[in-house]
Amino acid sequence: MVDDPGHFNLFSNLQLQGIDALPVTRTAEGPDLEQLEALAREYRPKVMFTQSVLHTPTSSMCRQPVLLRWITCSE
């Protein structure tokens, strides 16, 4: 899974490596957790690439409540 929007060449670089990236909508607070949870249940991905501080291109940062919920959801 990857933040969407994300770094301008990330999706194409992942695709060149044979990786099918699942886009997760990036909000002002961080990743859309409902969408993230739904994708995780359906596809069971092994990893998520995200930028928690100074996200490119939005310059947003993950807020603490979002991070705490994310951590407890992934256990």
CHARMM internal coordinates of N, CA and C (Angstrom, degrees):
IC EDIT
DIST 1 N 1 CA 1.4386
DIST 1 CA 1 C 1.5218
ANGL 1 N 1 CA 1 C 107.80
DIST 1 C 2 N 1.3345
ANGL 1 CA 1 C 2 N 115.36
DIHE 1 N 1 CA 1 C 2 N 148.98
DIST 2 N 2 CA 1.4589
ANGL 1 C 2 N 2 CA 121.89
DIHE 1 CA 1 C 2 N 2 CA -176.03
DIST 2 CA 2 C 1.5229
ANGL 2 N 2 CA 2 C 109.43
DIHE 1 C 2 N 2 CA 2 C -143.25
DIST 2 C 3 N 1.3442
ANGL 2 CA 2 C 3 N 116.25
DIHE 2 N 2 CA 2 C 3 N 142.37
DIST 3 N 3 CA 1.4654
ANGL 2 C 3 N 3 CA 120.85
DIHE 2 CA 2 C 3 N 3 CA 174.39
DIST 3 CA 3 C 1.5202
ANGL 3 N 3 CA 3 C 110.95
DIHE 2 C 3 N 3 CA 3 C -55.87
DIST 3 C 4 N 1.3321
ANGL 3 CA 3 C 4 N 116.42
DIHE 3 N 3 CA 3 C 4 N 139.67
DIST 4 N 4 CA 1.4609
ANGL 3 C 4 N 4 CA 121.80
DIHE 3 CA 3 C 4 N 4 CA 175.36
DIST 4 CA 4 C 1.5151
ANGL 4 N 4 CA 4 C 109.06
DIHE 3 C 4 N 4 CA 4 C -135.34
DIST 4 C 5 N 1.3383
ANGL 4 CA 4 C 5 N 120.84
DIHE 4 N 4 CA 4 C 5 N 113.16
DIST 5 N 5 CA 1.4570
ANGL 4 C 5 N 5 CA 124.31
DIHE 4 CA 4 C 5 N 5 CA 9.15
DIST 5 CA 5 C 1.5193
ANGL 5 N 5 CA 5 C 111.01
DIHE 4 C 5 N 5 CA 5 C -74.74
DIST 5 C 6 N 1.3137
ANGL 5 CA 5 C 6 N 113.97
DIHE 5 N 5 CA 5 C 6 N 159.32
DIST 6 N 6 CA 1.4491
ANGL 5 C 6 N 6 CA 120.82
DIHE 5 CA 5 C 6 N 6 CA 178.35
DIST 6 CA 6 C 1.5142
ANGL 6 N 6 CA 6 C 110.61
DIHE 5 C 6 N 6 CA 6 C -138.58
DIST 6 C 7 N 1.3025
ANGL 6 CA 6 C 7 N 116.02
DIHE 6 N 6 CA 6 C 7 N -172.59
DIST 7 N 7 CA 1.4578
ANGL 6 C 7 N 7 CA 121.44
DIHE 6 CA 6 C 7 N 7 CA 179.11
DIST 7 CA 7 C 1.5203
ANGL 7 N 7 CA 7 C 108.89
DIHE 6 C 7 N 7 CA 7 C -54.01
DIST 7 C 8 N 1.3243
ANGL 7 CA 7 C 8 N 117.00
DIHE 7 N 7 CA 7 C 8 N 137.48
DIST 8 N 8 CA 1.4582
ANGL 7 C 8 N 8 CA 121.73
DIHE 7 CA 7 C 8 N 8 CA -168.03
DIST 8 CA 8 C 1.5319
ANGL 8 N 8 CA 8 C 114.81
DIHE 7 C 8 N 8 CA 8 C -55.88
DIST 8 C 9 N 1.3116
ANGL 8 CA 8 C 9 N 118.61
DIHE 8 N 8 CA 8 C 9 N -30.98
DIST 9 N 9 CA 1.4633
ANGL 8 C 9 N 9 CA 117.76
DIHE 8 CA 8 C 9 N 9 CA -177.90
DIST 9 CA 9 C 1.5319
ANGL 9 N 9 CA 9 C 113.92
DIHE 8 C 9 N 9 CA 9 C -109.91
DIST 9 C 10 N 1.3139
ANGL 9 CA 9 C 10 N 117.77
DIHE 9 N 9 CA 9 C 10 N 7.70
DIST 10 N 10 CA 1.4585
ANGL 9 C 10 N 10 CA 120.29
DIHE 9 CA 9 C 10 N 10 CA -176.87
DIST 10 CA 10 C 1.5305
ANGL 10 N 10 CA 10 C 112.48
DIHE 9 C 10 N 10 CA 10 C -63.87
DIST 10 C 11 N 1.3346
ANGL 10 CA 10 C 11 N 117.68
DIHE 10 N 10 CA 10 C 11 N -48.44
DIST 11 N 11 CA 1.4642
ANGL 10 C 11 N 11 CA 120.54
DIHE 10 CA 10 C 11 N 11 CA -177.36
DIST 11 CA 11 C 1.5238
ANGL 11 N 11 CA 11 C 111.16
DIHE 10 C 11 N 11 CA 11 C -61.16
DIST 11 C 12 N 1.3284
ANGL 11 CA 11 C 12 N 117.20
DIHE 11 N 11 CA 11 C 12 N -42.97
DIST 12 N 12 CA 1.4688
ANGL 11 C 12 N 12 CA 119.35
DIHE 11 CA 11 C 12 N 12 CA -179.31
DIST 12 CA 12 C 1.5235
ANGL 12 N 12 CA 12 C 111.13
DIHE 11 C 12 N 12 CA 12 C -68.54
DIST 12 C 13 N 1.3288
ANGL 12 CA 12 C 13 N 118.16
DIHE 12 N 12 CA 12 C 13 N -37.62
DIST 13 N 13 CA 1.4650
ANGL 12 C 13 N 13 CA 120.24
DIHE 12 CA 12 C 13 N 13 CA 177.38
DIST 13 CA 13 C 1.5268
ANGL 13 N 13 CA 13 C 111.40
DIHE 12 C 13 N 13 CA 13 C -65.52
DIST 13 C 14 N 1.3172
ANGL 13 CA 13 C 14 N 117.30
DIHE 13 N 13 CA 13 C 14 N -41.27
DIST 14 N 14 CA 1.4641
ANGL 13 C 14 N 14 CA 120.06
DIHE 13 CA 13 C 14 N 14 CA 177.31
DIST 14 CA 14 C 1.5254
ANGL 14 N 14 CA 14 C 110.82
DIHE 13 C 14 N 14 CA 14 C -63.61
DIST 14 C 15 N 1.3173
ANGL 14 CA 14 C 15 N 116.34
DIHE 14 N 14 CA 14 C 15 N -41.46
DIST 15 N 15 CA 1.4650
ANGL 14 C 15 N 15 CA 120.78
DIHE 14 CA 14 C 15 N 15 CA 179.72
DIST 15 CA 15 C 1.5308
ANGL 15 N 15 CA 15 C 110.76
DIHE 14 C 15 N 15 CA 15 C -63.06
DIST 15 C 16 N 1.3298
ANGL 15 CA 15 C 16 N 117.42
DIHE 15 N 15 CA 15 C 16 N -40.04
DIST 16 N 16 CA 1.4690
ANGL 15 C 16 N 16 CA 120.88
DIHE 15 CA 15 C 16 N 16 CA 177.17
DIST 16 CA 16 C 1.5299
ANGL 16 N 16 CA 16 C 111.94
DIHE 15 C 16 N 16 CA 16 C -61.35
DIST 16 C 17 N 1.3222
ANGL 16 CA 16 C 17 N 116.95
DIHE 16 N 16 CA 16 C 17 N -26.95
DIST 17 N 17 CA 1.4588
ANGL 16 C 17 N 17 CA 121.68
DIHE 16 CA 16 C 17 N 17 CA 178.58
DIST 17 CA 17 C 1.5339
ANGL 17 N 17 CA 17 C 112.52
DIHE 16 C 17 N 17 CA 17 C -88.51
DIST 17 C 18 N 1.3385
ANGL 17 CA 17 C 18 N 115.87
DIHE 17 N 17 CA 17 C 18 N 3.15
DIST 18 N 18 CA 1.4545
ANGL 17 C 18 N 18 CA 120.34
DIHE 17 CA 17 C 18 N 18 CA 178.96
DIST 18 CA 18 C 1.5165
ANGL 18 N 18 CA 18 C 113.68
DIHE 17 C 18 N 18 CA 18 C 82.06
DIST 18 C 19 N 1.3249
ANGL 18 CA 18 C 19 N 116.82
DIHE 18 N 18 CA 18 C 19 N 19.66
DIST 19 N 19 CA 1.4648
ANGL 18 C 19 N 19 CA 121.74
DIHE 18 CA 18 C 19 N 19 CA -178.57
DIST 19 CA 19 C 1.5187
ANGL 19 N 19 CA 19 C 109.34
DIHE 18 C 19 N 19 CA 19 C -99.97
DIST 19 C 20 N 1.3265
ANGL 19 CA 19 C 20 N 116.45
DIHE 19 N 19 CA 19 C 20 N 126.40
DIST 20 N 20 CA 1.4674
ANGL 19 C 20 N 20 CA 121.38
DIHE 19 CA 19 C 20 N 20 CA 174.50
DIST 20 CA 20 C 1.5218
ANGL 20 N 20 CA 20 C 107.78
DIHE 19 C 20 N 20 CA 20 C -89.61
DIST 20 C 21 N 1.3225
ANGL 20 CA 20 C 21 N 116.01
DIHE 20 N 20 CA 20 C 21 N 104.34
DIST 21 N 21 CA 1.4612
ANGL 20 C 21 N 21 CA 121.22
DIHE 20 CA 20 C 21 N 21 CA -177.89
DIST 21 CA 21 C 1.5220
ANGL 21 N 21 CA 21 C 110.71
DIHE 20 C 21 N 21 CA 21 C -82.35
DIST 21 C 22 N 1.3165
ANGL 21 CA 21 C 22 N 115.53
DIHE 21 N 21 CA 21 C 22 N 135.26
DIST 22 N 22 CA 1.4593
ANGL 21 C 22 N 22 CA 121.64
DIHE 21 CA 21 C 22 N 22 CA 175.09
DIST 22 CA 22 C 1.5236
ANGL 22 N 22 CA 22 C 107.49
DIHE 21 C 22 N 22 CA 22 C -98.73
DIST 22 C 23 N 1.3371
ANGL 22 CA 22 C 23 N 118.43
DIHE 22 N 22 CA 22 C 23 N 114.96
DIST 23 N 23 CA 1.4612
ANGL 22 C 23 N 23 CA 119.82
DIHE 22 CA 22 C 23 N 23 CA -179.08
DIST 23 CA 23 C 1.5264
ANGL 23 N 23 CA 23 C 112.02
DIHE 22 C 23 N 23 CA 23 C -73.93
DIST 23 C 24 N 1.3263
ANGL 23 CA 23 C 24 N 115.72
DIHE 23 N 23 CA 23 C 24 N 133.81
DIST 24 N 24 CA 1.4657
ANGL 23 C 24 N 24 CA 123.31
DIHE 23 CA 23 C 24 N 24 CA 175.47
DIST 24 CA 24 C 1.5201
ANGL 24 N 24 CA 24 C 106.91
DIHE 23 C 24 N 24 CA 24 C -117.37
DIST 24 C 25 N 1.3154
ANGL 24 CA 24 C 25 N 116.60
DIHE 24 N 24 CA 24 C 25 N 121.20
DIST 25 N 25 CA 1.4580
ANGL 24 C 25 N 25 CA 121.03
DIHE 24 CA 24 C 25 N 25 CA -177.13
DIST 25 CA 25 C 1.5187
ANGL 25 N 25 CA 25 C 111.13
DIHE 24 C 25 N 25 CA 25 C -58.39
DIST 25 C 26 N 1.3166
ANGL 25 CA 25 C 26 N 115.78
DIHE 25 N 25 CA 25 C 26 N 131.26
DIST 26 N 26 CA 1.4651
ANGL 25 C 26 N 26 CA 122.54
DIHE 25 CA 25 C 26 N 26 CA 177.76
DIST 26 CA 26 C 1.5239
ANGL 26 N 26 CA 26 C 108.41
DIHE 25 C 26 N 26 CA 26 C -95.59
DIST 26 C 27 N 1.3275
ANGL 26 CA 26 C 27 N 115.86
DIHE 26 N 26 CA 26 C 27 N 125.02
DIST 27 N 27 CA 1.4666
ANGL 26 C 27 N 27 CA 121.01
DIHE 26 CA 26 C 27 N 27 CA 177.36
DIST 27 CA 27 C 1.5272
ANGL 27 N 27 CA 27 C 108.44
DIHE 26 C 27 N 27 CA 27 C -103.93
DIST 27 C 28 N 1.3101
ANGL 27 CA 27 C 28 N 117.35
DIHE 27 N 27 CA 27 C 28 N 179.68
DIST 28 N 28 CA 1.4652
ANGL 27 C 28 N 28 CA 121.58
DIHE 27 CA 27 C 28 N 28 CA 177.67
DIST 28 CA 28 C 1.5235
ANGL 28 N 28 CA 28 C 111.82
DIHE 27 C 28 N 28 CA 28 C -65.52
DIST 28 C 29 N 1.3396
ANGL 28 CA 28 C 29 N 116.92
DIHE 28 N 28 CA 28 C 29 N -20.82
DIST 29 N 29 CA 1.4667
ANGL 28 C 29 N 29 CA 122.28
DIHE 28 CA 28 C 29 N 29 CA -178.80
DIST 29 CA 29 C 1.5267
ANGL 29 N 29 CA 29 C 113.25
DIHE 28 C 29 N 29 CA 29 C -95.85
DIST 29 C 30 N 1.3109
ANGL 29 CA 29 C 30 N 117.28
DIHE 29 N 29 CA 29 C 30 N -12.55
DIST 30 N 30 CA 1.4602
ANGL 29 C 30 N 30 CA 122.21
DIHE 29 CA 29 C 30 N 30 CA -175.97
DIST 30 CA 30 C 1.5194
ANGL 30 N 30 CA 30 C 109.49
DIHE 29 C 30 N 30 CA 30 C 133.45
DIST 30 C 31 N 1.3260
ANGL 30 CA 30 C 31 N 118.52
DIHE 30 N 30 CA 30 C 31 N -162.01
DIST 31 N 31 CA 1.4647
ANGL 30 C 31 N 31 CA 120.65
DIHE 30 CA 30 C 31 N 31 CA -179.83
DIST 31 CA 31 C 1.5308
ANGL 31 N 31 CA 31 C 111.18
DIHE 30 C 31 N 31 CA 31 C -62.13
DIST 31 C 32 N 1.3303
ANGL 31 CA 31 C 32 N 115.73
DIHE 31 N 31 CA 31 C 32 N 146.47
DIST 32 N 32 CA 1.4633
ANGL 31 C 32 N 32 CA 121.71
DIHE 31 CA 31 C 32 N 32 CA 174.59
DIST 32 CA 32 C 1.5242
ANGL 32 N 32 CA 32 C 107.03
DIHE 31 C 32 N 32 CA 32 C -69.54
DIST 32 C 33 N 1.3206
ANGL 32 CA 32 C 33 N 116.72
DIHE 32 N 32 CA 32 C 33 N 104.32
DIST 33 N 33 CA 1.4596
ANGL 32 C 33 N 33 CA 120.83
DIHE 32 CA 32 C 33 N 33 CA -172.08
DIST 33 CA 33 C 1.5200
ANGL 33 N 33 CA 33 C 113.70
DIHE 32 C 33 N 33 CA 33 C -67.08
DIST 33 C 34 N 1.3139
ANGL 33 CA 33 C 34 N 118.30
DIHE 33 N 33 CA 33 C 34 N -33.41
DIST 34 N 34 CA 1.4667
ANGL 33 C 34 N 34 CA 120.09
DIHE 33 CA 33 C 34 N 34 CA 178.20
DIST 34 CA 34 C 1.5249
ANGL 34 N 34 CA 34 C 109.91
DIHE 33 C 34 N 34 CA 34 C -64.58
DIST 34 C 35 N 1.3264
ANGL 34 CA 34 C 35 N 115.92
DIHE 34 N 34 CA 34 C 35 N -44.46
DIST 35 N 35 CA 1.4692
ANGL 34 C 35 N 35 CA 119.95
DIHE 34 CA 34 C 35 N 35 CA 178.42
DIST 35 CA 35 C 1.5311
ANGL 35 N 35 CA 35 C 110.31
DIHE 34 C 35 N 35 CA 35 C -66.42
DIST 35 C 36 N 1.3146
ANGL 35 CA 35 C 36 N 117.20
DIHE 35 N 35 CA 35 C 36 N -42.08
DIST 36 N 36 CA 1.4567
ANGL 35 C 36 N 36 CA 122.15
DIHE 35 CA 35 C 36 N 36 CA 178.91
DIST 36 CA 36 C 1.5285
ANGL 36 N 36 CA 36 C 110.38
DIHE 35 C 36 N 36 CA 36 C -58.49
DIST 36 C 37 N 1.3329
ANGL 36 CA 36 C 37 N 116.80
DIHE 36 N 36 CA 36 C 37 N -46.99
DIST 37 N 37 CA 1.4591
ANGL 36 C 37 N 37 CA 120.85
DIHE 36 CA 36 C 37 N 37 CA -179.77
DIST 37 CA 37 C 1.5258
ANGL 37 N 37 CA 37 C 111.80
DIHE 36 C 37 N 37 CA 37 C -63.14
DIST 37 C 38 N 1.3312
ANGL 37 CA 37 C 38 N 116.49
DIHE 37 N 37 CA 37 C 38 N -41.72
DIST 38 N 38 CA 1.4633
ANGL 37 C 38 N 38 CA 120.29
DIHE 37 CA 37 C 38 N 38 CA -179.93
DIST 38 CA 38 C 1.5315
ANGL 38 N 38 CA 38 C 110.97
DIHE 37 C 38 N 38 CA 38 C -64.60
DIST 38 C 39 N 1.3336
ANGL 38 CA 38 C 39 N 117.16
DIHE 38 N 38 CA 38 C 39 N -43.95
DIST 39 N 39 CA 1.4583
ANGL 38 C 39 N 39 CA 120.92
DIHE 38 CA 38 C 39 N 39 CA 178.51
DIST 39 CA 39 C 1.5304
ANGL 39 N 39 CA 39 C 110.89
DIHE 38 C 39 N 39 CA 39 C -65.12
DIST 39 C 40 N 1.3171
ANGL 39 CA 39 C 40 N 116.78
DIHE 39 N 39 CA 39 C 40 N -40.18
DIST 40 N 40 CA 1.4594
ANGL 39 C 40 N 40 CA 120.65
DIHE 39 CA 39 C 40 N 40 CA -179.72
DIST 40 CA 40 C 1.5305
ANGL 40 N 40 CA 40 C 111.10
DIHE 39 C 40 N 40 CA 40 C -64.06
DIST 40 C 41 N 1.3304
ANGL 40 CA 40 C 41 N 116.64
DIHE 40 N 40 CA 40 C 41 N -40.90
DIST 41 N 41 CA 1.4737
ANGL 40 C 41 N 41 CA 120.03
DIHE 40 CA 40 C 41 N 41 CA 178.15
DIST 41 CA 41 C 1.5305
ANGL 41 N 41 CA 41 C 111.05
DIHE 40 C 41 N 41 CA 41 C -65.00
DIST 41 C 42 N 1.3327
ANGL 41 CA 41 C 42 N 115.82
DIHE 41 N 41 CA 41 C 42 N -42.28
DIST 42 N 42 CA 1.4607
ANGL 41 C 42 N 42 CA 119.77
DIHE 41 CA 41 C 42 N 42 CA -175.22
DIST 42 CA 42 C 1.5286
ANGL 42 N 42 CA 42 C 113.03
DIHE 41 C 42 N 42 CA 42 C -75.17
DIST 42 C 43 N 1.3383
ANGL 42 CA 42 C 43 N 117.70
DIHE 42 N 42 CA 42 C 43 N -44.32
DIST 43 N 43 CA 1.4643
ANGL 42 C 43 N 43 CA 121.27
DIHE 42 CA 42 C 43 N 43 CA -171.39
DIST 43 CA 43 C 1.5299
ANGL 43 N 43 CA 43 C 114.67
DIHE 42 C 43 N 43 CA 43 C -104.63
DIST 43 C 44 N 1.3399
ANGL 43 CA 43 C 44 N 117.88
DIHE 43 N 43 CA 43 C 44 N -16.19
DIST 44 N 44 CA 1.4669
ANGL 43 C 44 N 44 CA 122.22
DIHE 43 CA 43 C 44 N 44 CA -179.69
DIST 44 CA 44 C 1.5338
ANGL 44 N 44 CA 44 C 112.06
DIHE 43 C 44 N 44 CA 44 C 50.51
DIST 44 C 45 N 1.3415
ANGL 44 CA 44 C 45 N 118.09
DIHE 44 N 44 CA 44 C 45 N 54.43
DIST 45 N 45 CA 1.4694
ANGL 44 C 45 N 45 CA 120.34
DIHE 44 CA 44 C 45 N 45 CA -178.38
DIST 45 CA 45 C 1.5268
ANGL 45 N 45 CA 45 C 111.25
DIHE 44 C 45 N 45 CA 45 C -66.41
DIST 45 C 46 N 1.3052
ANGL 45 CA 45 C 46 N 115.39
DIHE 45 N 45 CA 45 C 46 N 158.97
DIST 46 N 46 CA 1.4553
ANGL 45 C 46 N 46 CA 121.24
DIHE 45 CA 45 C 46 N 46 CA -178.94
DIST 46 CA 46 C 1.5252
ANGL 46 N 46 CA 46 C 112.44
DIHE 45 C 46 N 46 CA 46 C -90.85
DIST 46 C 47 N 1.3293
ANGL 46 CA 46 C 47 N 117.69
DIHE 46 N 46 CA 46 C 47 N -20.98
DIST 47 N 47 CA 1.4642
ANGL 46 C 47 N 47 CA 120.31
DIHE 46 CA 46 C 47 N 47 CA -174.21
DIST 47 CA 47 C 1.5308
ANGL 47 N 47 CA 47 C 110.11
DIHE 46 C 47 N 47 CA 47 C -155.14
DIST 47 C 48 N 1.3293
ANGL 47 CA 47 C 48 N 114.87
DIHE 47 N 47 CA 47 C 48 N 155.75
DIST 48 N 48 CA 1.4636
ANGL 47 C 48 N 48 CA 120.89
DIHE 47 CA 47 C 48 N 48 CA 171.04
DIST 48 CA 48 C 1.5155
ANGL 48 N 48 CA 48 C 108.00
DIHE 47 C 48 N 48 CA 48 C -130.15
DIST 48 C 49 N 1.3190
ANGL 48 CA 48 C 49 N 115.41
DIHE 48 N 48 CA 48 C 49 N 128.50
DIST 49 N 49 CA 1.4543
ANGL 48 C 49 N 49 CA 121.51
DIHE 48 CA 48 C 49 N 49 CA 175.03
DIST 49 CA 49 C 1.5207
ANGL 49 N 49 CA 49 C 107.36
DIHE 48 C 49 N 49 CA 49 C -95.68
DIST 49 C 50 N 1.3130
ANGL 49 CA 49 C 50 N 116.12
DIHE 49 N 49 CA 49 C 50 N 118.92
DIST 50 N 50 CA 1.4632
ANGL 49 C 50 N 50 CA 120.79
DIHE 49 CA 49 C 50 N 50 CA 179.28
DIST 50 CA 50 C 1.5162
ANGL 50 N 50 CA 50 C 108.99
DIHE 49 C 50 N 50 CA 50 C -141.72
DIST 50 C 51 N 1.2896
ANGL 50 CA 50 C 51 N 115.45
DIHE 50 N 50 CA 50 C 51 N 159.63
DIST 51 N 51 CA 1.4524
ANGL 50 C 51 N 51 CA 122.40
DIHE 50 CA 50 C 51 N 51 CA 178.52
DIST 51 CA 51 C 1.5262
ANGL 51 N 51 CA 51 C 106.11
DIHE 50 C 51 N 51 CA 51 C -119.23
DIST 51 C 52 N 1.3260
ANGL 51 CA 51 C 52 N 117.55
DIHE 51 N 51 CA 51 C 52 N 105.77
DIST 52 N 52 CA 1.4603
ANGL 51 C 52 N 52 CA 120.70
DIHE 51 CA 51 C 52 N 52 CA -172.66
DIST 52 CA 52 C 1.5255
ANGL 52 N 52 CA 52 C 113.66
DIHE 51 C 52 N 52 CA 52 C -79.34
DIST 52 C 53 N 1.3260
ANGL 52 CA 52 C 53 N 117.75
DIHE 52 N 52 CA 52 C 53 N -25.68
DIST 53 N 53 CA 1.4656
ANGL 52 C 53 N 53 CA 121.79
DIHE 52 CA 52 C 53 N 53 CA -178.56
DIST 53 CA 53 C 1.5237
ANGL 53 N 53 CA 53 C 109.02
DIHE 52 C 53 N 53 CA 53 C -125.26
DIST 53 C 54 N 1.3301
ANGL 53 CA 53 C 54 N 115.89
DIHE 53 N 53 CA 53 C 54 N 135.15
DIST 54 N 54 CA 1.4686
ANGL 53 C 54 N 54 CA 122.27
DIHE 53 CA 53 C 54 N 54 CA -179.42
DIST 54 CA 54 C 1.5261
ANGL 54 N 54 CA 54 C 111.65
DIHE 53 C 54 N 54 CA 54 C 50.59
DIST 54 C 55 N 1.3127
ANGL 54 CA 54 C 55 N 114.54
DIHE 54 N 54 CA 54 C 55 N 54.58
DIST 55 N 55 CA 1.4633
ANGL 54 C 55 N 55 CA 122.88
DIHE 54 CA 54 C 55 N 55 CA -179.78
DIST 55 CA 55 C 1.5219
ANGL 55 N 55 CA 55 C 110.68
DIHE 54 C 55 N 55 CA 55 C -57.43
DIST 55 C 56 N 1.3316
ANGL 55 CA 55 C 56 N 116.34
DIHE 55 N 55 CA 55 C 56 N 135.99
DIST 56 N 56 CA 1.4575
ANGL 55 C 56 N 56 CA 121.82
DIHE 55 CA 55 C 56 N 56 CA 175.70
DIST 56 CA 56 C 1.5171
ANGL 56 N 56 CA 56 C 107.91
DIHE 55 C 56 N 56 CA 56 C -98.36
DIST 56 C 57 N 1.3082
ANGL 56 CA 56 C 57 N 122.13
DIHE 56 N 56 CA 56 C 57 N 126.75
DIST 57 N 57 CA 1.4540
ANGL 56 C 57 N 57 CA 129.95
DIHE 56 CA 56 C 57 N 57 CA 9.84
DIST 57 CA 57 C 1.5260
ANGL 57 N 57 CA 57 C 114.32
DIHE 56 C 57 N 57 CA 57 C -100.83
DIST 57 C 58 N 1.3303
ANGL 57 CA 57 C 58 N 119.78
DIHE 57 N 57 CA 57 C 58 N 4.19
DIST 58 N 58 CA 1.4655
ANGL 57 C 58 N 58 CA 119.78
DIHE 57 CA 57 C 58 N 58 CA -171.82
DIST 58 CA 58 C 1.5320
ANGL 58 N 58 CA 58 C 113.75
DIHE 57 C 58 N 58 CA 58 C -85.36
DIST 58 C 59 N 1.3271
ANGL 58 CA 58 C 59 N 118.38
DIHE 58 N 58 CA 58 C 59 N -17.31
DIST 59 N 59 CA 1.4693
ANGL 58 C 59 N 59 CA 124.43
DIHE 58 CA 58 C 59 N 59 CA -175.77
DIST 59 CA 59 C 1.5255
ANGL 59 N 59 CA 59 C 112.28
DIHE 58 C 59 N 59 CA 59 C 61.46
DIST 59 C 60 N 1.3255
ANGL 59 CA 59 C 60 N 117.40
DIHE 59 N 59 CA 59 C 60 N 18.62
DIST 60 N 60 CA 1.4635
ANGL 59 C 60 N 60 CA 120.81
DIHE 59 CA 59 C 60 N 60 CA 178.76
DIST 60 CA 60 C 1.5268
ANGL 60 N 60 CA 60 C 109.90
DIHE 59 C 60 N 60 CA 60 C -83.72
DIST 60 C 61 N 1.3308
ANGL 60 CA 60 C 61 N 115.36
DIHE 60 N 60 CA 60 C 61 N 167.02
DIST 61 N 61 CA 1.4534
ANGL 60 C 61 N 61 CA 121.76
DIHE 60 CA 60 C 61 N 61 CA 176.14
DIST 61 CA 61 C 1.5211
ANGL 61 N 61 CA 61 C 108.09
DIHE 60 C 61 N 61 CA 61 C -129.06
DIST 61 C 62 N 1.3111
ANGL 61 CA 61 C 62 N 116.27
DIHE 61 N 61 CA 61 C 62 N 146.39
DIST 62 N 62 CA 1.4601
ANGL 61 C 62 N 62 CA 120.06
DIHE 61 CA 61 C 62 N 62 CA 177.00
DIST 62 CA 62 C 1.5237
ANGL 62 N 62 CA 62 C 108.95
DIHE 61 C 62 N 62 CA 62 C -68.13
DIST 62 C 63 N 1.2956
ANGL 62 CA 62 C 63 N 116.68
DIHE 62 N 62 CA 62 C 63 N 132.30
DIST 63 N 63 CA 1.4586
ANGL 62 C 63 N 63 CA 121.88
DIHE 62 CA 62 C 63 N 63 CA 178.54
DIST 63 CA 63 C 1.5290
ANGL 63 N 63 CA 63 C 109.93
DIHE 62 C 63 N 63 CA 63 C -83.97
DIST 63 C 64 N 1.3134
ANGL 63 CA 63 C 64 N 115.88
DIHE 63 N 63 CA 63 C 64 N 150.75
DIST 64 N 64 CA 1.4587
ANGL 63 C 64 N 64 CA 120.96
DIHE 63 CA 63 C 64 N 64 CA -174.94
DIST 64 CA 64 C 1.5357
ANGL 64 N 64 CA 64 C 113.37
DIHE 63 C 64 N 64 CA 64 C -55.76
DIST 64 C 65 N 1.3507
ANGL 64 CA 64 C 65 N 119.93
DIHE 64 N 64 CA 64 C 65 N -45.17
DIST 65 N 65 CA 1.4747
ANGL 64 C 65 N 65 CA 118.25
DIHE 64 CA 64 C 65 N 65 CA 179.10
DIST 65 CA 65 C 1.5310
ANGL 65 N 65 CA 65 C 112.79
DIHE 64 C 65 N 65 CA 65 C -60.12
DIST 65 C 66 N 1.3312
ANGL 65 CA 65 C 66 N 117.02
DIHE 65 N 65 CA 65 C 66 N -35.33
DIST 66 N 66 CA 1.4613
ANGL 65 C 66 N 66 CA 120.77
DIHE 65 CA 65 C 66 N 66 CA 178.36
DIST 66 CA 66 C 1.5264
ANGL 66 N 66 CA 66 C 109.73
DIHE 65 C 66 N 66 CA 66 C -66.85
DIST 66 C 67 N 1.3248
ANGL 66 CA 66 C 67 N 116.85
DIHE 66 N 66 CA 66 C 67 N -45.64
DIST 67 N 67 CA 1.4670
ANGL 66 C 67 N 67 CA 120.31
DIHE 66 CA 66 C 67 N 67 CA 179.69
DIST 67 CA 67 C 1.5216
ANGL 67 N 67 CA 67 C 111.96
DIHE 66 C 67 N 67 CA 67 C -62.67
DIST 67 C 68 N 1.3243
ANGL 67 CA 67 C 68 N 116.97
DIHE 67 N 67 CA 67 C 68 N -41.87
DIST 68 N 68 CA 1.4638
ANGL 67 C 68 N 68 CA 120.09
DIHE 67 CA 67 C 68 N 68 CA 179.50
DIST 68 CA 68 C 1.5202
ANGL 68 N 68 CA 68 C 111.29
DIHE 67 C 68 N 68 CA 68 C -64.00
DIST 68 C 69 N 1.3194
ANGL 68 CA 68 C 69 N 117.02
DIHE 68 N 68 CA 68 C 69 N -41.58
DIST 69 N 69 CA 1.4689
ANGL 68 C 69 N 69 CA 119.92
DIHE 68 CA 68 C 69 N 69 CA 178.35
DIST 69 CA 69 C 1.5248
ANGL 69 N 69 CA 69 C 110.29
DIHE 68 C 69 N 69 CA 69 C -66.51
DIST 69 C 70 N 1.3108
ANGL 69 CA 69 C 70 N 116.58
DIHE 69 N 69 CA 69 C 70 N -39.90
DIST 70 N 70 CA 1.4662
ANGL 69 C 70 N 70 CA 122.01
DIHE 69 CA 69 C 70 N 70 CA 179.41
DIST 70 CA 70 C 1.5228
ANGL 70 N 70 CA 70 C 110.10
DIHE 69 C 70 N 70 CA 70 C -60.62
DIST 70 C 71 N 1.3400
ANGL 70 CA 70 C 71 N 116.64
DIHE 70 N 70 CA 70 C 71 N -44.91
DIST 71 N 71 CA 1.4569
ANGL 70 C 71 N 71 CA 121.46
DIHE 70 CA 70 C 71 N 71 CA -179.17
DIST 71 CA 71 C 1.5356
ANGL 71 N 71 CA 71 C 110.38
DIHE 70 C 71 N 71 CA 71 C -63.32
DIST 71 C 72 N 1.3139
ANGL 71 CA 71 C 72 N 116.90
DIHE 71 N 71 CA 71 C 72 N -45.33
DIST 72 N 72 CA 1.4635
ANGL 71 C 72 N 72 CA 119.09
DIHE 71 CA 71 C 72 N 72 CA -177.36
DIST 72 CA 72 C 1.5205
ANGL 72 N 72 CA 72 C 111.93
DIHE 71 C 72 N 72 CA 72 C -70.53
DIST 72 C 73 N 1.3348
ANGL 72 CA 72 C 73 N 117.66
DIHE 72 N 72 CA 72 C 73 N -26.76
DIST 73 N 73 CA 1.4564
ANGL 72 C 73 N 73 CA 120.82
DIHE 72 CA 72 C 73 N 73 CA 178.37
DIST 73 CA 73 C 1.5185
ANGL 73 N 73 CA 73 C 111.87
DIHE 72 C 73 N 73 CA 73 C -74.35
DIST 73 C 74 N 1.3254
ANGL 73 CA 73 C 74 N 117.01
DIHE 73 N 73 CA 73 C 74 N -27.16
DIST 74 N 74 CA 1.4634
ANGL 73 C 74 N 74 CA 119.23
DIHE 73 CA 73 C 74 N 74 CA -174.61
DIST 74 CA 74 C 1.5242
ANGL 74 N 74 CA 74 C 112.90
DIHE 73 C 74 N 74 CA 74 C -90.66
DIST 74 C 75 N 1.3218
ANGL 74 CA 74 C 75 N 118.08
DIHE 74 N 74 CA 74 C 75 N -1.85
DIST 75 N 75 CA 1.4700
ANGL 74 C 75 N 75 CA 119.84
DIHE 74 CA 74 C 75 N 75 CA -178.88
DIST 75 CA 75 C 1.5069
ANGL 75 N 75 CA 75 C 112.08
DIHE 74 C 75 N 75 CA 75 C -79.93
END
COOR INIT
IC SEED 1 N 1 CA 1 C
IC BUILD
